[in-house]
Amino acid sequence: MFTSVLMIEKALTSADVEFVTTLHGDEPVTFRVLLQPRGDQADRLLRAIDDVALGELDDAVREGETPEGQEAQGIGRRALEVSLTALRAAGAEAEGRLVEDHPLDGLRSLVEETGADEVIVLTDPHYVEEFFHRDWASRARHKVGVPVLKLFSHSKA
């Protein structure tokens, strides 16, 4: 059995589920999912810059309307349940939890607890963070001790 820690920021789409469940061919995979609900207002600026870079000006203007921090916890829980249900329906074992503190500390702990074989970071593009190597995947490579695969979600948040 192959164990993957899957770090996400929103509910998985059916395309995302198919993508991650077929990465290892016919080998059975257990997913340990970490979902990071939307962050605080400091993240809002970076998301708005990403929206502008993608030419999605309407999304950049609406960034202030999206729940942040504690307000995003309920949405995060629902997104996690949807993702776990979809992974299980695809034949994978899946358990998960919300990230409550710093995402990379939770990631490192989960990798150690489960003896994970890899980490998959599946997010929307975050161009500013990726340019400066401040995105989760870049920073995780220095913390977790297992291979880290960066994938982009098949839909916009």
Sequence and secondary structure as in RCSB ss.txt:
>XXXX:A:sequence
MFTSVLMIEKALTSADVEFVTTLHGDEPVTFRVLLQPRGDQADRLLRAIDDVALGELDDAVREGETPEGQEAQGI
GRRALEVSLTALRAAGAEAEGRLVEDHPLDGLRSLVEETGADEVIVLTDPHYVEEFFHRDWASRARHKVGVPVLK
LFSHSKA
>XXXX:A:secstr
 EEEEEEESS   HHHHHHHHTTTTTS EEEEEEE     HHHHHHHHHHHHHTT HHHHHHGGGS  GGGGHHH
HHHHHHHHHHHHHHTT EEEEEE  S HHHHHHHHHHHHT SEEEEEE   HHHHHTT SHHHHHTTTSSS EEE
EE SS  
